[in-house]
Amino acid sequence: MGLEKGIGEERRWFYPISGFVMGTAITVTGLWTMFYPHIQIHFGLDTTASIVLAATFSGIGSMIVGPPIAGVILDKYGPKINFIIAAISLITGHIFIMKMLLLTQWSVAMRLWYLGSFFVGLGCGFFGGTSPATIGKWFPDKVGTAMGFTVAGTSAGTIVYSPLVASYIKNHGFNGNIFLFFSVISAIFLIGIGLPFWKTPSSNWNPIFSKNTSDINTNITNNFSKDYTLKEAIFDKRFWILYICFTCASFSYMFFTQNVSLIIMEGLSSTMSKEDILSSVVPTFLSVSAISTLAGTFIWGIISDKLGGPWKTLWVVYLLPAILMGAFYLNYHSKILIFLIGAVFYFCGGGEPVIHYAIVPHVFGRKHLGKVMSVLNAFSVGVGVSVGPYVGAYIKDVTGGYYWALIIAIIVRLCGTCCAILGMRFDKIKRLD
């Protein structure tokens, strides 16, 4: 297979650029919230929790199961094997969902919905456990900028697919051809780009020792962390502070974003029909939010590098979305304010995964990055991604609205903000020792 073959150090910017392209092509889980109302209509359901539960299965695959396995494989064999597994998982998941839409009884169909969502998430998890960690190995010097460019691909996918899917559903109905298309695209990009061209640098490679050093500031060596093993990282206080930060942030963010189409329907239902909301407002909102997220991932990565590291940015990208979530709910009866506040919210939220991916190599080094990053993300972000969407929908079904669900999401996010500030102080003390 040629596991060591791929693009070398002279063209290392190929990795964030191609990572952006692959992320755009394969990361479609951001569209799942668009499908919930259509599934509700397709099967004649009144409740939402059983549909949104798919996000839990997707989160288990994308954050808890996929990344830790991908991290071990990446550190030992490089990224190619992971891309093959990702392609197979994505194809399998989309096929299950195609079969689900051929059924009429939700009690039977929901098993395929959950299984398909899990495998789609698993495929994204193998990609997500490979791409950022590989970028982290190639870019210890400009990790915020490079990581921001790479992670932006997940937002770009929603920009591209949201209007296309909405137009297709409007003209042809909600059917399995959508997921057939996703499966084909996933295979083409993962096998066509990732498999032949991606590799990891040697463990002792460093950009300041490469031939192309004209754009490298040699002072960055002061910012390089020692290489922690997974065991050493786990016994470091900063690991557990980041664990709490990531869990709180991802829980509240997914709480909101995976329920946002239903929140919008709740807010606008008194002035608009369900059909108009689904055909115009929700797809447009998802496109606007994806564009804002895309801008956020670029800009927050650059801001992080300019400010001197991800610790100084982490608490900011936690606090601002907490405030904006409350503002969104207070104004969700206005279509204009939904778009305006939502755009700012997603812009700020776009910095969250970038800073998450950037802060791990900043704190724990690069040599064992695949294991450390994937384990930390799996059992923090993974928990939030898996639990957040379902908890939000369940509270809504019990209380009849999203008020208390969003109150809880805001409180949890503020707890993460406090931990991020605490972690910044601990990190400063640790580096002075």
C-alpha positions as a Markdown table, in Angstrom:
| # | Residue | x | y | z |
|---|---|---|---|---|
| 1 | Met | 0.0 | 0.0 | 0.0 |
| 2 | Gly | 3.0 | 2.3 | 0.5 |
| 3 | Leu | 2.1 | 3.6 | 4.0 |
| 4 | Glu | 5.1 | 5.9 | 4.0 |
| 5 | Lys | 4.4 | 7.5 | 0.6 |
| 6 | Gly | 2.9 | 10.9 | 0.3 |
| 7 | Ile | 3.5 | 14.6 | 0.2 |
| 8 | Gly | 6.7 | 15.8 | 1.9 |
| 9 | Glu | 7.8 | 18.8 | 4.0 |
| 10 | Glu | 8.3 | 21.1 | 1.0 |
| 11 | Arg | 4.6 | 21.0 | 0.3 |
| 12 | Arg | 3.2 | 20.6 | 3.8 |
| 13 | Trp | 0.4 | 23.1 | 3.1 |
| 14 | Phe | -1.1 | 20.5 | 0.9 |
| 15 | Tyr | -2.4 | 18.8 | 4.1 |
| 16 | Pro | -4.7 | 21.6 | 5.5 |
| 17 | Ile | -5.8 | 22.5 | 1.9 |
| 18 | Ser | -6.7 | 18.9 | 1.0 |
| 19 | Gly | -8.1 | 18.3 | 4.6 |
| 20 | Phe | -10.5 | 21.2 | 3.9 |
| 21 | Val | -11.6 | 19.7 | 0.6 |
| 22 | Met | -12.1 | 16.2 | 2.1 |
| 23 | Gly | -13.9 | 17.6 | 5.1 |
| 24 | Thr | -16.2 | 19.6 | 2.8 |
| 25 | Ala | -17.1 | 16.4 | 0.8 |
| 26 | Ile | -17.7 | 13.9 | 3.6 |
| 27 | Thr | -18.9 | 15.8 | 6.7 |
| 28 | Val | -22.6 | 15.8 | 6.3 |
| 29 | Thr | -23.7 | 15.3 | 9.9 |
| 30 | Gly | -24.3 | 19.0 | 10.2 |
| 31 | Leu | -27.3 | 18.5 | 7.9 |
| 32 | Trp | -28.9 | 15.9 | 10.3 |
| 33 | Thr | -31.0 | 18.6 | 12.0 |
| 34 | Met | -32.5 | 19.4 | 8.6 |
| 35 | Phe | -33.7 | 15.9 | 8.2 |
| 36 | Tyr | -35.4 | 15.6 | 11.6 |
| 37 | Pro | -38.7 | 17.4 | 10.6 |
| 38 | His | -38.9 | 15.4 | 7.4 |
| 39 | Ile | -38.5 | 12.1 | 9.2 |
| 40 | Gln | -41.1 | 13.3 | 11.6 |
| 41 | Ile | -43.5 | 13.9 | 8.8 |
| 42 | His | -42.5 | 10.8 | 6.8 |
| 43 | Phe | -43.4 | 8.5 | 9.8 |
| 44 | Gly | -46.3 | 10.7 | 11.2 |
| 45 | Leu | -44.6 | 11.3 | 14.6 |
| 46 | Asp | -45.5 | 13.9 | 17.2 |
| 47 | Thr | -42.5 | 13.7 | 19.4 |
| 48 | Thr | -38.9 | 14.5 | 18.5 |
| 49 | Ala | -36.6 | 12.8 | 21.1 |
| 50 | Ser | -36.6 | 9.4 | 19.3 |
| 51 | Ile | -35.5 | 11.1 | 16.1 |
| 52 | Val | -32.9 | 13.3 | 17.6 |
| 53 | Leu | -31.5 | 10.2 | 19.4 |
| 54 | Ala | -29.7 | 9.5 | 16.1 |
| 55 | Ala | -27.3 | 12.3 | 17.0 |
| 56 | Thr | -26.3 | 10.3 | 20.1 |
| 57 | Phe | -25.5 | 7.3 | 18.0 |
| 58 | Ser | -23.7 | 9.5 | 15.5 |
| 59 | Gly | -21.7 | 11.1 | 18.3 |
| 60 | Ile | -20.7 | 7.7 | 19.8 |
| 61 | Gly | -19.3 | 6.8 | 16.4 |
| 62 | Ser | -17.7 | 10.1 | 15.6 |
| 63 | Met | -16.2 | 10.9 | 18.9 |
| 64 | Ile | -16.1 | 7.9 | 21.3 |
| 65 | Val | -15.4 | 4.9 | 19.1 |
| 66 | Gly | -13.7 | 6.2 | 16.0 |
| 67 | Pro | -11.0 | 8.7 | 17.1 |
| 68 | Pro | -9.3 | 6.6 | 19.8 |
| 69 | Ile | -8.9 | 3.7 | 17.3 |
| 70 | Ala | -7.8 | 6.1 | 14.6 |
| 71 | Gly | -5.3 | 7.8 | 16.9 |
| 72 | Val | -3.6 | 4.5 | 17.7 |
| 73 | Ile | -3.4 | 3.5 | 14.0 |
| 74 | Leu | -2.3 | 7.0 | 13.0 |
| 75 | Asp | 0.7 | 7.1 | 15.4 |
| 76 | Lys | 1.8 | 3.6 | 14.3 |
| 77 | Tyr | 1.0 | 3.3 | 10.6 |
| 78 | Gly | 0.0 | 6.8 | 9.4 |
| 79 | Pro | -3.3 | 8.1 | 8.0 |
| 80 | Lys | -4.0 | 5.8 | 5.0 |
| 81 | Ile | -5.6 | 2.9 | 6.8 |
| 82 | Asn | -7.9 | 5.2 | 8.6 |
| 83 | Phe | -9.1 | 6.8 | 5.4 |
| 84 | Ile | -10.0 | 3.3 | 4.0 |
| 85 | Ile | -12.0 | 2.5 | 7.2 |
| 86 | Ala | -13.7 | 5.9 | 7.1 |
| 87 | Ala | -14.9 | 5.4 | 3.5 |
| 88 | Ile | -16.3 | 1.9 | 4.2 |
| 89 | Ser | -18.1 | 3.2 | 7.3 |
| 90 | Leu | -19.6 | 6.1 | 5.6 |
| 91 | Ile | -20.9 | 4.0 | 2.7 |
| 92 | Thr | -22.4 | 1.4 | 5.1 |
| 93 | Gly | -24.1 | 4.1 | 7.2 |
| 94 | His | -25.7 | 5.8 | 4.2 |
| 95 | Ile | -26.9 | 2.5 | 2.8 |
| 96 | Phe | -28.7 | 1.7 | 6.1 |
| 97 | Ile | -30.5 | 5.1 | 6.0 |
| 98 | Met | -31.5 | 4.5 | 2.4 |
| 99 | Lys | -33.1 | 1.2 | 3.5 |
| 100 | Met | -34.8 | 3.0 | 6.4 |
| 101 | Leu | -36.7 | 5.3 | 4.1 |
| 102 | Leu | -38.2 | 2.4 | 2.3 |
| 103 | Leu | -40.1 | 1.4 | 5.5 |
| 104 | Thr | -43.3 | 2.8 | 6.9 |
| 105 | Gln | -43.3 | 1.8 | 10.5 |
| 106 | Trp | -41.1 | 3.9 | 12.8 |
| 107 | Ser | -40.7 | 1.1 | 15.4 |
| 108 | Val | -38.8 | -0.9 | 12.7 |
| 109 | Ala | -37.3 | 2.0 | 10.8 |
| 110 | Met | -35.7 | 3.7 | 13.8 |
| 111 | Arg | -33.2 | 0.8 | 14.2 |
| 112 | Leu | -31.8 | 1.4 | 10.7 |
| 113 | Trp | -31.9 | 5.2 | 11.4 |
| 114 | Tyr | -29.7 | 4.7 | 14.6 |
| 115 | Leu | -27.5 | 2.1 | 13.0 |
| 116 | Gly | -27.0 | 4.3 | 9.9 |
| 117 | Ser | -26.3 | 7.4 | 11.9 |
| 118 | Phe | -23.7 | 5.4 | 14.0 |
| 119 | Phe | -21.8 | 4.3 | 10.9 |
| 120 | Val | -21.9 | 7.7 | 9.3 |
| 121 | Gly | -20.6 | 9.1 | 12.6 |
| 122 | Leu | -17.9 | 6.4 | 12.8 |
| 123 | Gly | -16.7 | 7.3 | 9.3 |
| 124 | Cys | -16.5 | 10.9 | 10.3 |
| 125 | Gly | -14.8 | 9.8 | 13.5 |
| 126 | Phe | -12.0 | 8.0 | 11.7 |
| 127 | Phe | -11.5 | 11.0 | 9.4 |
| 128 | Gly | -11.7 | 13.4 | 12.4 |
| 129 | Gly | -9.3 | 11.3 | 14.4 |
| 130 | Thr | -6.8 | 11.4 | 11.6 |
| 131 | Ser | -7.0 | 14.7 | 9.8 |
| 132 | Pro | -6.4 | 17.2 | 12.7 |
| 133 | Ala | -3.8 | 15.1 | 14.4 |
| 134 | Thr | -1.9 | 14.8 | 11.1 |
| 135 | Ile | -2.1 | 18.5 | 10.7 |
| 136 | Gly | -0.8 | 18.9 | 14.3 |
| 137 | Lys | 2.2 | 16.8 | 13.4 |
| 138 | Trp | 3.0 | 18.9 | 10.3 |
| 139 | Phe | 2.3 | 22.3 | 11.9 |
| 140 | Pro | 3.7 | 22.8 | 15.4 |
| 141 | Asp | 4.6 | 26.4 | 14.4 |
| 142 | Lys | 1.3 | 27.6 | 12.9 |
| 143 | Val | -1.1 | 25.2 | 14.4 |
| 144 | Gly | -4.0 | 27.6 | 14.8 |
| 145 | Thr | -4.0 | 28.8 | 11.2 |
| 146 | Ala | -3.4 | 25.4 | 9.7 |
| 147 | Met | -6.0 | 23.7 | 12.0 |
| 148 | Gly | -8.5 | 26.5 | 11.3 |
| 149 | Phe | -8.2 | 25.9 | 7.6 |
| 150 | Thr | -8.6 | 22.2 | 8.0 |
| 151 | Val | -11.6 | 22.2 | 10.3 |
| 152 | Ala | -13.3 | 24.8 | 8.2 |
| 153 | Gly | -14.1 | 22.0 | 5.7 |
| 154 | Thr | -16.8 | 20.6 | 8.0 |
| 155 | Ser | -18.6 | 23.9 | 7.8 |
| 156 | Ala | -18.1 | 24.3 | 4.1 |
| 157 | Gly | -19.9 | 21.0 | 3.6 |
| 158 | Thr | -23.1 | 22.4 | 5.1 |
| 159 | Ile | -22.8 | 25.5 | 2.9 |
| 160 | Val | -22.5 | 23.4 | -0.2 |
| 161 | Tyr | -25.0 | 20.6 | 0.6 |
| 162 | Ser | -27.8 | 22.5 | 2.4 |
| 163 | Pro | -29.3 | 24.4 | -0.6 |
| 164 | Leu | -28.7 | 21.4 | -2.8 |
| 165 | Val | -30.5 | 19.0 | -0.5 |
| 166 | Ala | -33.3 | 21.5 | 0.2 |
| 167 | Ser | -33.9 | 22.0 | -3.5 |
| 168 | Tyr | -33.8 | 18.2 | -4.2 |
| 169 | Ile | -36.3 | 17.5 | -1.4 |
| 170 | Lys | -38.6 | 20.3 | -2.6 |
| 171 | Asn | -38.6 | 18.9 | -6.2 |
| 172 | His | -38.3 | 15.1 | -5.6 |
| 173 | Gly | -39.3 | 14.5 | -2.0 |
| 174 | Phe | -37.3 | 13.1 | 0.9 |
| 175 | Asn | -35.8 | 9.9 | -0.3 |
| 176 | Gly | -32.7 | 7.6 | -0.3 |
| 177 | Asn | -31.0 | 9.2 | -3.3 |
| 178 | Ile | -29.7 | 11.9 | -1.1 |
| 179 | Phe | -27.7 | 9.4 | 1.0 |
| 180 | Leu | -26.6 | 7.4 | -2.1 |
| 181 | Phe | -25.0 | 10.6 | -3.3 |
| 182 | Phe | -23.3 | 11.2 | 0.0 |
| 183 | Ser | -21.8 | 7.6 | 0.0 |
| 184 | Val | -20.4 | 8.0 | -3.5 |
| 185 | Ile | -18.8 | 11.3 | -2.8 |
| 186 | Ser | -17.3 | 10.0 | 0.5 |
| 187 | Ala | -15.6 | 7.2 | -1.3 |
| 188 | Ile | -14.3 | 9.3 | -4.2 |
| 189 | Phe | -12.6 | 11.9 | -2.0 |
| 190 | Leu | -11.2 | 9.7 | 0.8 |
| 191 | Ile | -9.8 | 7.1 | -1.5 |
| 192 | Gly | -8.8 | 9.6 | -4.2 |
| 193 | Ile | -7.0 | 12.1 | -2.1 |
| 194 | Gly | -6.3 | 10.8 | 1.4 |
| 195 | Leu | -5.1 | 7.3 | 0.4 |
| 196 | Pro | -2.4 | 8.2 | -2.2 |
| 197 | Phe | -1.1 | 11.6 | -0.8 |
| 198 | Trp | -1.3 | 11.7 | 3.0 |
| 199 | Lys | 1.4 | 10.6 | 5.4 |
| 200 | Thr | 2.8 | 11.8 | 8.7 |
| 201 | Pro | 6.3 | 13.3 | 9.1 |
| 202 | Ser | 9.1 | 11.4 | 10.9 |
| 203 | Ser | 8.9 | 11.7 | 14.7 |
| 204 | Asn | 12.0 | 13.9 | 14.9 |
| 205 | Trp | 11.0 | 16.3 | 12.1 |
| 206 | Asn | 10.7 | 19.9 | 13.0 |
| 207 | Pro | 9.9 | 22.8 | 10.6 |
| 208 | Ile | 12.7 | 25.0 | 12.1 |
| 209 | Phe | 15.3 | 22.4 | 11.0 |
| 210 | Ser | 13.9 | 22.0 | 7.5 |
| 211 | Lys | 15.4 | 23.7 | 4.4 |
| 212 | Asn | 12.5 | 26.1 | 3.9 |
| 213 | Thr | 12.8 | 28.2 | 7.0 |
| 214 | Ser | 12.4 | 31.7 | 5.5 |
| 215 | Asp | 8.8 | 32.0 | 6.9 |
| 216 | Ile | 9.5 | 30.3 | 10.2 |
| 217 | Asn | 10.2 | 32.4 | 13.3 |
| 218 | Thr | 12.8 | 30.6 | 15.3 |
| 219 | Asn | 11.4 | 32.0 | 18.5 |
| 220 | Ile | 8.6 | 29.6 | 18.2 |
| 221 | Thr | 10.8 | 26.9 | 19.8 |
| 222 | Asn | 10.0 | 28.5 | 23.1 |
| 223 | Asn | 6.3 | 27.6 | 22.6 |
| 224 | Phe | 7.0 | 23.9 | 21.8 |
| 225 | Ser | 5.8 | 21.6 | 24.6 |
| 226 | Lys | 7.6 | 18.4 | 25.7 |
| 227 | Asp | 6.2 | 15.3 | 24.2 |
| 228 | Tyr | 3.9 | 13.7 | 26.8 |
| 229 | Thr | 2.9 | 10.0 | 26.5 |
| 230 | Leu | -0.7 | 9.2 | 27.0 |
| 231 | Lys | 0.0 | 8.0 | 30.6 |
| 232 | Glu | 1.9 | 11.2 | 31.4 |
| 233 | Ala | -0.8 | 13.4 | 30.0 |
| 234 | Ile | -3.5 | 11.6 | 32.0 |
| 235 | Phe | -1.6 | 12.4 | 35.2 |
| 236 | Asp | -1.4 | 16.1 | 34.3 |
| 237 | Lys | -4.0 | 18.4 | 35.8 |
| 238 | Arg | -4.3 | 20.2 | 32.5 |
| 239 | Phe | -5.7 | 17.0 | 30.9 |
| 240 | Trp | -8.6 | 16.9 | 33.3 |
| 241 | Ile | -9.2 | 20.7 | 33.1 |
| 242 | Leu | -9.4 | 20.3 | 29.3 |
| 243 | Tyr | -11.6 | 17.3 | 29.7 |
| 244 | Ile | -14.2 | 19.4 | 31.7 |
| 245 | Cys | -13.9 | 22.3 | 29.2 |
| 246 | Phe | -14.4 | 20.1 | 26.2 |
| 247 | Thr | -17.3 | 18.2 | 27.7 |
| 248 | Cys | -19.2 | 21.3 | 28.8 |
| 249 | Ala | -18.6 | 23.2 | 25.5 |
| 250 | Ser | -19.6 | 20.3 | 23.2 |
| 251 | Phe | -22.6 | 19.3 | 25.3 |
| 252 | Ser | -24.1 | 22.8 | 25.2 |
| 253 | Tyr | -23.1 | 23.5 | 21.5 |
| 254 | Met | -24.6 | 20.2 | 20.2 |
| 255 | Phe | -27.5 | 20.7 | 22.6 |
| 256 | Phe | -28.3 | 23.8 | 20.6 |
| 257 | Thr | -27.2 | 23.1 | 17.0 |
| 258 | Gln | -28.7 | 19.6 | 16.7 |
| 259 | Asn | -32.1 | 21.0 | 17.8 |
| 260 | Val | -31.9 | 24.3 | 16.0 |
| 261 | Ser | -34.4 | 23.5 | 13.2 |
| 262 | Leu | -36.9 | 22.4 | 15.8 |
| 263 | Ile | -36.2 | 25.5 | 17.9 |
| 264 | Ile | -36.8 | 27.7 | 14.9 |
| 265 | Met | -40.1 | 25.9 | 14.2 |
| 266 | Glu | -41.2 | 26.5 | 17.8 |
| 267 | Gly | -40.4 | 30.2 | 17.5 |
| 268 | Leu | -41.9 | 30.9 | 14.0 |
| 269 | Ser | -44.9 | 28.5 | 14.1 |
| 270 | Ser | -47.2 | 31.3 | 15.2 |
| 271 | Thr | -46.5 | 33.4 | 12.1 |
| 272 | Met | -45.5 | 30.9 | 9.4 |
| 273 | Ser | -46.6 | 27.5 | 8.3 |
| 274 | Lys | -44.5 | 24.4 | 9.0 |
| 275 | Glu | -44.0 | 23.8 | 5.2 |
| 276 | Asp | -42.6 | 27.4 | 4.7 |
| 277 | Ile | -40.3 | 27.1 | 7.6 |
| 278 | Leu | -38.9 | 23.8 | 6.4 |
| 279 | Ser | -38.6 | 24.8 | 2.7 |
| 280 | Ser | -37.1 | 28.3 | 3.2 |
| 281 | Val | -36.1 | 29.3 | 6.7 |
| 282 | Val | -34.3 | 26.2 | 7.9 |
| 283 | Pro | -32.2 | 25.6 | 4.8 |
| 284 | Thr | -31.3 | 29.3 | 4.5 |
| 285 | Phe | -30.4 | 29.4 | 8.2 |
| 286 | Leu | -28.2 | 26.3 | 7.9 |
| 287 | Ser | -26.4 | 27.9 | 4.9 |
| 288 | Val | -25.9 | 31.2 | 6.8 |
| 289 | Ser | -24.8 | 29.4 | 9.9 |
| 290 | Ala | -22.3 | 27.3 | 7.9 |
| 291 | Ile | -20.8 | 30.4 | 6.2 |
| 292 | Ser | -20.5 | 32.0 | 9.6 |
| 293 | Thr | -18.9 | 28.9 | 11.1 |
| 294 | Leu | -16.5 | 28.7 | 8.1 |
| 295 | Ala | -15.4 | 32.3 | 8.7 |
| 296 | Gly | -15.1 | 31.6 | 12.4 |
| 297 | Thr | -12.8 | 28.6 | 11.9 |
| 298 | Phe | -10.4 | 30.7 | 9.7 |
| 299 | Ile | -10.4 | 33.8 | 11.9 |
| 300 | Trp | -10.3 | 32.2 | 15.3 |
| 301 | Gly | -7.3 | 30.1 | 14.3 |
| 302 | Ile | -5.5 | 33.2 | 13.2 |
| 303 | Ile | -6.5 | 35.1 | 16.4 |
| 304 | Ser | -5.2 | 32.2 | 18.5 |
| 305 | Asp | -1.8 | 32.4 | 16.8 |
| 306 | Lys | -1.7 | 36.2 | 17.1 |
| 307 | Leu | -2.7 | 36.2 | 20.8 |
| 308 | Gly | 0.1 | 33.8 | 21.6 |
| 309 | Gly | -1.6 | 30.5 | 22.0 |
| 310 | Pro | -5.0 | 28.7 | 22.3 |
| 311 | Trp | -5.4 | 29.2 | 26.1 |
| 312 | Lys | -5.9 | 32.9 | 25.6 |
| 313 | Thr | -8.7 | 32.2 | 23.1 |
| 314 | Leu | -10.5 | 29.2 | 24.6 |
| 315 | Trp | -12.5 | 31.0 | 27.3 |
| 316 | Val | -13.6 | 33.6 | 24.8 |
| 317 | Val | -15.1 | 31.1 | 22.3 |
| 318 | Tyr | -16.9 | 29.5 | 25.3 |
| 319 | Leu | -18.4 | 32.7 | 26.8 |
| 320 | Leu | -19.7 | 34.5 | 23.7 |
| 321 | Pro | -21.9 | 31.6 | 22.4 |
| 322 | Ala | -23.4 | 31.2 | 25.9 |
| 323 | Ile | -24.6 | 34.9 | 25.8 |
| 324 | Leu | -25.8 | 34.5 | 22.2 |
| 325 | Met | -27.8 | 31.3 | 23.0 |
| 326 | Gly | -29.9 | 33.3 | 25.4 |
| 327 | Ala | -30.3 | 36.2 | 22.9 |
| 328 | Phe | -31.4 | 33.8 | 20.2 |
| 329 | Tyr | -34.2 | 32.3 | 22.3 |
| 330 | Leu | -35.4 | 35.7 | 23.5 |
| 331 | Asn | -35.7 | 36.8 | 19.8 |
| 332 | Tyr | -36.7 | 33.6 | 18.1 |
| 333 | His | -40.1 | 34.9 | 17.0 |
| 334 | Ser | -38.3 | 37.2 | 14.6 |
| 335 | Lys | -37.0 | 35.7 | 11.4 |
| 336 | Ile | -34.5 | 38.6 | 10.9 |
| 337 | Leu | -33.1 | 38.3 | 14.4 |
| 338 | Ile | -32.9 | 34.5 | 14.1 |
| 339 | Phe | -30.5 | 35.0 | 11.1 |
| 340 | Leu | -28.5 | 37.8 | 12.6 |
| 341 | Ile | -28.0 | 36.3 | 16.1 |
| 342 | Gly | -27.5 | 32.8 | 14.6 |
| 343 | Ala | -24.8 | 34.1 | 12.3 |
| 344 | Val | -22.8 | 35.6 | 15.2 |
| 345 | Phe | -23.4 | 32.5 | 17.3 |
| 346 | Tyr | -22.0 | 30.2 | 14.7 |
| 347 | Phe | -19.1 | 32.5 | 13.9 |
| 348 | Cys | -18.0 | 32.3 | 17.6 |
| 349 | Gly | -18.8 | 28.6 | 17.8 |
| 350 | Gly | -16.6 | 28.0 | 14.7 |
| 351 | Gly | -13.6 | 28.7 | 16.8 |
| 352 | Glu | -14.4 | 26.0 | 19.3 |
| 353 | Pro | -13.1 | 22.9 | 17.5 |
| 354 | Val | -10.1 | 24.8 | 16.1 |
| 355 | Ile | -9.0 | 25.8 | 19.5 |
| 356 | His | -9.7 | 22.3 | 20.9 |
| 357 | Tyr | -7.5 | 20.7 | 18.2 |
| 358 | Ala | -4.8 | 23.4 | 18.6 |
| 359 | Ile | -4.5 | 23.3 | 22.4 |
| 360 | Val | -3.8 | 19.6 | 22.7 |
| 361 | Pro | -0.4 | 19.6 | 20.8 |
| 362 | His | 0.3 | 23.0 | 22.4 |
| 363 | Val | 0.0 | 21.4 | 25.9 |
| 364 | Phe | 1.2 | 17.8 | 25.3 |
| 365 | Gly | 3.4 | 17.9 | 22.2 |
| 366 | Arg | 3.3 | 16.0 | 18.9 |
| 367 | Lys | 5.0 | 12.7 | 19.2 |
| 368 | His | 2.0 | 10.9 | 20.8 |
| 369 | Leu | -0.6 | 13.4 | 19.5 |
| 370 | Gly | -2.8 | 10.8 | 17.8 |
| 371 | Lys | -3.4 | 8.9 | 21.1 |
| 372 | Val | -3.6 | 11.9 | 23.4 |
| 373 | Met | -5.9 | 14.0 | 21.2 |
| 374 | Ser | -8.2 | 11.1 | 20.3 |
| 375 | Val | -8.6 | 9.8 | 23.9 |
| 376 | Leu | -9.2 | 13.3 | 25.3 |
| 377 | Asn | -11.7 | 14.2 | 22.6 |
| 378 | Ala | -13.4 | 10.8 | 22.7 |
| 379 | Phe | -14.3 | 10.9 | 26.3 |
| 380 | Ser | -15.0 | 14.7 | 26.6 |
| 381 | Val | -16.3 | 16.0 | 23.3 |
| 382 | Gly | -17.7 | 12.5 | 22.6 |
| 383 | Val | -19.8 | 12.6 | 25.7 |
| 384 | Gly | -21.1 | 16.1 | 24.9 |
| 385 | Val | -21.8 | 15.3 | 21.3 |
| 386 | Ser | -23.6 | 12.0 | 22.1 |
| 387 | Val | -25.7 | 13.2 | 25.1 |
| 388 | Gly | -26.4 | 16.9 | 24.3 |
| 389 | Pro | -28.8 | 16.6 | 21.4 |
| 390 | Tyr | -31.0 | 14.0 | 23.0 |
| 391 | Val | -31.1 | 15.7 | 26.4 |
| 392 | Gly | -32.3 | 18.9 | 24.7 |
| 393 | Ala | -35.0 | 17.1 | 22.7 |
| 394 | Tyr | -36.1 | 15.1 | 25.7 |
| 395 | Ile | -36.5 | 18.2 | 27.9 |
| 396 | Lys | -38.5 | 19.8 | 25.1 |
| 397 | Asp | -40.8 | 16.8 | 24.9 |
| 398 | Val | -41.3 | 16.8 | 28.7 |
| 399 | Thr | -41.7 | 20.5 | 29.2 |
| 400 | Gly | -43.4 | 21.4 | 25.9 |
| 401 | Gly | -40.7 | 23.8 | 24.9 |
| 402 | Tyr | -37.0 | 24.6 | 24.7 |
| 403 | Tyr | -36.8 | 27.2 | 27.5 |
| 404 | Trp | -35.4 | 25.0 | 30.2 |
| 405 | Ala | -33.3 | 23.1 | 27.8 |
| 406 | Leu | -31.5 | 26.2 | 26.7 |
| 407 | Ile | -31.2 | 27.5 | 30.3 |
| 408 | Ile | -29.3 | 24.3 | 31.2 |
| 409 | Ala | -27.1 | 24.6 | 28.0 |
| 410 | Ile | -26.1 | 28.1 | 29.0 |
| 411 | Ile | -25.2 | 27.2 | 32.6 |
| 412 | Val | -23.1 | 24.2 | 31.4 |
| 413 | Arg | -21.3 | 26.4 | 28.9 |
| 414 | Leu | -20.5 | 29.0 | 31.6 |
| 415 | Cys | -19.0 | 26.2 | 33.7 |
| 416 | Gly | -16.7 | 25.4 | 30.8 |
| 417 | Thr | -15.7 | 29.0 | 30.5 |
| 418 | Cys | -14.6 | 29.1 | 34.2 |
| 419 | Cys | -12.6 | 25.9 | 33.7 |
| 420 | Ala | -10.9 | 27.4 | 30.7 |
| 421 | Ile | -9.7 | 30.5 | 32.7 |
| 422 | Leu | -8.5 | 28.1 | 35.5 |
| 423 | Gly | -6.6 | 26.0 | 32.9 |
| 424 | Met | -4.9 | 29.0 | 31.5 |
| 425 | Arg | -3.5 | 29.8 | 34.9 |
| 426 | Phe | -2.4 | 26.3 | 35.6 |
| 427 | Asp | -0.6 | 26.1 | 32.2 |
| 428 | Lys | 1.3 | 29.3 | 32.9 |
| 429 | Ile | 2.5 | 27.9 | 36.3 |
| 430 | Lys | 3.5 | 24.6 | 34.7 |
| 431 | Arg | 5.6 | 26.3 | 32.0 |
| 432 | Leu | 7.4 | 28.4 | 34.7 |
| 433 | Asp | 8.4 | 25.3 | 36.6 |
